[in-house]
Amino acid sequence: MRITFGMARIENDKTLPHAERILTTIESGAAAAKSMVVASWARSVNVHGLAPDLSPSVQRWSESDLSERRDRMSRMLHVSQPTVERLLGMVSLAGCAVFLCDKDGVILESHSTSNDRDHFEKVGLGRGADWSEGAQGTNGIGTCIAEGRAVSIHQDQHFIASNTPLHCMGAPIFDVEGNLAAVIDISACRSDLNGAMSTLISQAVNDAAGQIEADNFCDVFSGMRILKGNSDNRRTPVLLAVNSDDLVIGATRAARRLYGLPTREAFTPKPTADLLGEQEVRGIGLDNAERREINRAIARAKGNMSEAARLLGVSRATFYRRAKKLGLLNG
């Protein structure tokens, strides 16, 4: 316990040089198990071979490579536009910029005010820049990808010393198969970003990621019936896509978790009633299916039995015989 406590103090000791504080904390071994930031520092050294006191130049992809990446993400880039614009409107006055990145940590879109754009470009936050953990060590984009969850990396929590002026808050966006597809990040270079403001920004990033994920899901399954499940976490969309045969043919990552489905693979169609636990209420078997169909026809026909028979494509006599057998008619 003394070692863990001591290393925790070193992790937060602002008097030590940045590189020394990071390397000393990593050497403890124990701290990485309890701190997401320290675990990322350890990966930066042991997996990616980076050094905190050496500032690598920001790697940028060529325009042709960037164009290919954007093409692969064209649907998500399209559906994300309204959300990104709203998000920028919320945070731009605070000197923040919004970045949309692919699953490799490459910035596909950079959104900031004209006054701030040059500043973010100078620190390497621009279109085509690689902010994966392997390229830049601990940061809001790359560490979000490595962890598969929302992260906030503030100033000297960054691994590379030259990145310590930054505040970076990133949240993952998952595709319809439950795989991490993108990251939305808000970054700021100001020193006076306090804890309350950073908390609000982190919440806004999480909300935006959930909205983009939901919009992408609805776009992929356009024309399908979309059911919304109940969840305590309103920032992760719990959505099911249901086809005309009342089969669930798609589910968001959060919905897969909620209903006990595999989280990262192509979806196997499931009867809606089975997935939602409605078998006892709705019943199964041909008689129950026929009863539901006849009831729907009667409702559409507003109680006119002749019209209901016509809608079902059967004679009036057949309709009455089947409805009576199923207990839908009196007498």
C-alpha positions as CSV (number, residue, x, y, z in Angstrom):
1,M,0.0,0.0,0.0
2,R,2.9,2.4,0.7
3,I,4.3,1.9,-2.7
4,T,1.0,2.5,-4.5
5,F,0.4,5.6,-2.4
6,G,3.9,6.9,-3.0
7,M,3.6,6.4,-6.8
8,A,0.2,8.1,-6.9
9,R,1.9,11.1,-5.3
10,I,4.6,11.0,-7.8
11,E,2.1,10.8,-10.7
12,N,0.6,14.1,-9.4
13,D,3.8,15.8,-8.3
14,K,4.0,18.9,-10.4
15,T,7.5,19.8,-9.1
16,L,9.2,16.9,-10.9
17,P,10.2,17.4,-14.5
18,H,7.6,16.0,-16.9
19,A,9.6,13.1,-18.3
20,E,11.0,12.1,-14.8
21,R,7.5,12.1,-13.3
22,I,6.2,9.9,-16.1
23,L,9.1,7.4,-16.1
24,T,9.2,7.1,-12.3
25,T,5.5,6.5,-12.2
26,I,5.7,3.8,-14.9
27,E,8.6,2.0,-13.1
28,S,6.3,1.5,-10.1
29,G,4.3,-1.0,-12.0
30,A,1.4,-0.9,-9.6
31,A,0.0,2.5,-10.6
32,A,-0.8,1.4,-14.1
33,A,-3.4,-1.0,-12.8
34,K,-5.4,1.8,-11.1
35,S,-4.9,4.7,-13.5
36,M,-6.0,4.9,-17.1
37,V,-3.5,7.7,-17.7
38,V,-0.6,5.7,-16.2
39,A,-1.6,2.6,-18.2
40,S,-1.4,4.8,-21.4
41,W,2.0,6.2,-20.3
42,A,3.2,2.6,-20.0
43,R,1.9,1.7,-23.4
44,S,3.6,4.8,-24.9
45,V,7.0,3.6,-23.6
46,N,6.7,-0.2,-23.7
47,V,4.5,-0.7,-26.7
48,H,5.1,2.3,-28.9
49,G,8.8,3.0,-28.0
50,L,8.2,6.7,-27.3
51,A,10.0,9.1,-24.9
52,P,8.2,11.9,-23.1
53,D,11.0,14.4,-23.5
54,L,11.4,13.8,-27.3
55,S,8.8,15.6,-29.4
56,P,8.0,13.7,-32.6
57,S,6.9,15.7,-35.5
58,V,3.2,15.3,-36.2
59,Q,2.7,12.7,-38.9
60,R,0.3,13.8,-41.6
61,W,-1.3,11.7,-44.3
62,S,-1.3,12.9,-47.9
63,E,-4.4,14.4,-49.5
64,S,-4.9,11.2,-51.6
65,D,-4.7,9.0,-48.5
66,L,-6.9,11.3,-46.5
67,S,-9.5,11.3,-49.4
68,E,-9.6,7.5,-49.2
69,R,-10.2,7.6,-45.5
70,R,-12.9,10.1,-45.8
71,D,-14.6,8.0,-48.6
72,R,-14.7,5.0,-46.2
73,M,-16.3,7.2,-43.6
74,S,-18.5,9.2,-45.9
75,R,-21.8,8.1,-44.4
76,M,-20.7,9.0,-40.8
77,L,-19.2,12.3,-42.0
78,H,-22.5,13.2,-43.6
79,V,-24.8,12.3,-40.7
80,S,-22.4,13.9,-38.1
81,Q,-22.5,17.4,-39.7
82,P,-25.5,18.8,-37.7
83,T,-24.2,17.5,-34.4
84,V,-20.7,18.7,-35.0
85,E,-21.9,22.2,-36.0
86,R,-24.1,22.4,-32.8
87,L,-21.1,21.2,-30.7
88,L,-18.8,23.8,-32.2
89,G,-21.4,26.5,-31.5
90,M,-21.4,25.5,-27.8
91,V,-17.6,25.4,-27.3
92,S,-16.0,27.8,-29.9
93,L,-16.3,30.8,-27.6
94,A,-14.2,29.0,-25.0
95,G,-11.4,28.7,-27.5
96,C,-12.1,25.0,-28.3
97,A,-12.0,23.1,-31.5
98,V,-13.9,20.0,-32.6
99,F,-12.2,17.1,-34.4
100,L,-13.7,14.0,-36.0
101,C,-11.2,11.2,-36.4
102,D,-11.3,7.7,-37.9
103,K,-10.6,4.5,-35.9
104,D,-6.8,4.9,-36.6
105,G,-6.7,8.4,-34.9
106,V,-6.4,10.3,-38.2
107,I,-8.2,13.7,-38.1
108,L,-10.7,13.7,-40.9
109,E,-12.4,17.0,-40.1
110,S,-11.2,20.0,-38.1
111,H,-13.7,22.6,-36.9
112,S,-12.7,25.8,-35.2
113,T,-13.2,29.6,-35.5
114,S,-11.0,31.4,-38.0
115,N,-9.2,33.1,-35.1
116,D,-8.2,29.8,-33.5
117,R,-7.5,27.7,-36.6
118,D,-3.8,28.7,-37.1
119,H,-3.1,28.1,-33.4
120,F,-4.5,24.5,-33.6
121,E,-2.6,23.8,-36.8
122,K,0.6,24.9,-35.2
123,V,0.2,22.3,-32.4
124,G,-0.5,19.6,-35.0
125,L,-4.3,19.5,-34.7
126,G,-5.4,19.7,-38.3
127,R,-6.8,17.5,-41.1
128,G,-4.7,14.5,-42.0
129,A,-2.8,14.5,-38.7
130,D,-2.2,11.2,-36.9
131,W,-3.1,11.4,-33.2
132,S,-3.0,7.7,-32.5
133,E,-1.4,6.7,-29.3
134,G,1.4,5.1,-31.3
135,A,2.2,8.4,-32.9
136,Q,1.6,10.9,-30.0
137,G,1.5,8.9,-26.9
138,T,-1.2,9.6,-24.3
139,N,-3.8,12.0,-25.7
140,G,-7.6,12.4,-26.0
141,I,-7.9,10.8,-29.4
142,G,-5.4,8.0,-29.4
143,T,-6.1,7.0,-25.8
144,C,-9.8,7.0,-26.4
145,I,-9.2,4.5,-29.2
146,A,-6.9,2.4,-27.1
147,E,-9.3,2.3,-24.2
148,G,-12.5,2.1,-26.2
149,R,-14.2,4.6,-24.0
150,A,-14.5,8.3,-23.4
151,V,-11.3,9.9,-21.9
152,S,-10.2,13.4,-20.8
153,I,-6.5,14.1,-21.0
154,H,-5.5,17.4,-19.4
155,Q,-2.2,19.2,-19.9
156,D,0.6,17.2,-18.2
157,Q,-1.4,14.0,-18.3
158,H,-0.2,14.0,-22.0
159,F,2.8,11.8,-22.5
160,I,4.7,14.0,-24.9
161,A,6.0,17.1,-23.2
162,S,5.2,19.4,-26.1
163,N,1.5,18.4,-25.9
164,T,1.1,19.5,-22.3
165,P,-0.5,22.8,-23.1
166,L,-3.5,20.9,-24.5
167,H,-6.8,19.8,-22.9
168,C,-8.2,16.9,-25.0
169,M,-11.6,15.2,-24.4
170,G,-12.5,12.4,-26.7
171,A,-15.4,10.0,-27.0
172,P,-15.8,6.8,-29.2
173,I,-18.4,6.4,-31.9
174,F,-19.4,2.8,-32.7
175,D,-20.7,1.5,-36.0
176,V,-23.8,-0.7,-36.5
177,E,-21.8,-3.9,-35.9
178,G,-20.5,-2.7,-32.5
179,N,-17.0,-1.8,-33.7
180,L,-15.2,1.4,-32.9
181,A,-15.5,3.5,-36.0
182,A,-14.6,7.0,-35.1
183,V,-13.7,9.4,-32.3
184,I,-15.1,12.9,-31.7
185,D,-12.7,15.2,-29.7
186,I,-12.8,18.6,-28.3
187,S,-9.4,20.2,-27.6
188,A,-8.4,23.5,-26.1
189,C,-5.0,25.2,-25.6
190,R,-6.0,27.6,-22.9
191,S,-4.5,27.4,-19.4
192,D,-7.5,28.7,-17.6
193,L,-9.9,25.8,-18.5
194,N,-11.2,24.9,-15.0
195,G,-12.6,21.6,-13.8
196,A,-16.3,22.6,-14.0
197,M,-15.9,23.8,-17.6
198,S,-13.9,20.7,-18.6
199,T,-16.6,18.5,-17.1
200,L,-19.3,20.2,-19.1
201,I,-17.3,19.9,-22.3
202,S,-16.7,16.2,-21.6
203,Q,-20.4,15.7,-21.2
204,A,-21.1,17.5,-24.4
205,V,-18.6,15.3,-26.3
206,N,-20.2,12.2,-24.9
207,D,-23.6,13.4,-25.9
208,A,-22.4,14.3,-29.4
209,A,-20.8,10.8,-29.8
210,G,-24.1,9.1,-28.8
211,Q,-26.1,11.3,-31.2
212,I,-23.8,10.6,-34.1
213,E,-23.9,6.9,-33.4
214,A,-27.7,7.0,-33.3
215,D,-28.0,9.1,-36.5
216,N,-25.6,6.7,-38.3
217,F,-27.6,3.7,-37.1
218,C,-30.9,5.2,-38.3
219,D,-29.4,6.1,-41.6
220,V,-28.0,2.6,-42.2
221,F,-31.4,1.1,-41.3
222,S,-33.5,3.8,-43.0
223,G,-36.9,2.3,-43.9
224,M,-36.8,0.0,-40.9
225,R,-38.8,0.4,-37.7
226,I,-36.5,1.7,-35.0
227,L,-37.2,0.7,-31.4
228,K,-35.6,2.6,-28.5
229,G,-34.8,0.5,-25.4
230,N,-34.6,1.7,-21.8
231,S,-31.2,2.4,-20.4
232,D,-29.8,4.2,-17.3
233,N,-27.1,5.8,-19.5
234,R,-28.8,8.2,-21.9
235,R,-25.5,9.0,-23.6
236,T,-25.3,5.6,-25.3
237,P,-28.1,4.9,-27.8
238,V,-30.1,1.7,-27.2
239,L,-31.7,1.2,-30.6
240,L,-33.1,-1.9,-32.4
241,A,-33.9,-2.0,-36.2
242,V,-36.9,-4.2,-36.9
243,N,-38.0,-5.3,-40.4
244,S,-41.4,-6.0,-41.9
245,D,-41.3,-9.6,-40.6
246,D,-41.0,-8.3,-37.1
247,L,-37.4,-9.5,-36.9
248,V,-34.7,-7.4,-35.2
249,I,-32.0,-7.1,-37.8
250,G,-29.7,-4.6,-36.2
251,A,-28.8,-3.3,-32.8
252,T,-26.4,-0.6,-31.4
253,R,-23.5,-1.6,-29.2
254,A,-25.4,-0.5,-26.1
255,A,-28.5,-2.4,-27.1
256,R,-26.4,-5.6,-27.7
257,R,-25.1,-5.3,-24.2
258,L,-28.5,-4.6,-22.7
259,Y,-30.1,-7.7,-24.4
260,G,-27.1,-10.0,-23.9
261,L,-26.0,-10.1,-27.6
262,P,-22.5,-10.4,-29.1
263,T,-21.1,-6.8,-29.0
264,R,-18.8,-7.0,-32.0
265,E,-20.0,-8.9,-35.0
266,A,-22.6,-9.0,-37.8
267,F,-26.1,-9.3,-36.4
268,T,-28.1,-12.5,-36.5
269,P,-31.8,-11.7,-36.9
270,K,-33.9,-12.2,-33.8
271,P,-37.7,-12.3,-33.3
272,T,-38.6,-9.0,-31.7
273,A,-40.9,-10.6,-29.1
274,D,-38.1,-13.1,-28.1
275,L,-35.5,-10.3,-27.7
276,L,-37.8,-8.1,-25.7
277,G,-39.2,-10.9,-23.6
278,E,-42.7,-10.5,-24.9
279,Q,-43.4,-14.2,-25.8
280,E,-45.9,-14.7,-23.0
281,V,-47.8,-11.5,-23.8
282,R,-47.8,-11.9,-27.5
283,G,-47.7,-15.7,-27.8
284,I,-46.0,-17.8,-30.4
285,G,-47.2,-20.2,-33.0
286,L,-49.4,-19.8,-36.2
287,D,-52.7,-19.2,-34.3
288,N,-51.2,-16.3,-32.4
289,A,-49.6,-14.9,-35.5
290,E,-53.0,-15.2,-37.3
291,R,-54.8,-13.6,-34.4
292,R,-52.5,-10.6,-34.5
293,E,-52.9,-10.2,-38.2
294,I,-56.7,-10.4,-38.1
295,N,-56.8,-7.9,-35.2
296,R,-54.6,-5.5,-37.2
297,A,-56.9,-5.9,-40.2
298,I,-60.0,-5.1,-38.1
299,A,-58.3,-2.1,-36.6
300,R,-57.3,-0.8,-40.1
301,A,-60.9,-1.3,-41.3
302,K,-62.2,0.5,-38.2
303,G,-64.3,-2.5,-37.2
304,N,-65.8,-3.1,-40.7
305,M,-65.5,-6.9,-41.1
306,S,-66.1,-7.0,-44.8
307,E,-63.4,-4.5,-45.3
308,A,-61.1,-6.4,-43.0
309,A,-61.6,-9.6,-45.0
310,R,-60.8,-7.6,-48.2
311,L,-57.6,-6.3,-46.7
312,L,-56.6,-9.9,-45.8
313,G,-57.4,-11.1,-49.3
314,V,-59.9,-13.7,-48.1
315,S,-63.7,-14.2,-48.5
316,R,-66.0,-12.8,-45.9
317,A,-67.1,-16.3,-44.9
318,T,-63.4,-17.5,-44.5
319,F,-62.7,-14.4,-42.5
320,Y,-65.6,-15.0,-40.1
321,R,-64.8,-18.7,-39.8
322,R,-61.1,-18.0,-38.9
323,A,-62.0,-15.1,-36.5
324,K,-64.6,-17.1,-34.7
325,K,-62.2,-20.1,-34.3
326,L,-59.6,-17.7,-32.7
327,G,-62.2,-16.3,-30.3
328,L,-62.3,-12.9,-31.9
329,L,-66.0,-12.8,-32.5
330,N,-68.9,-13.1,-30.1
331,G,-71.4,-15.8,-30.6
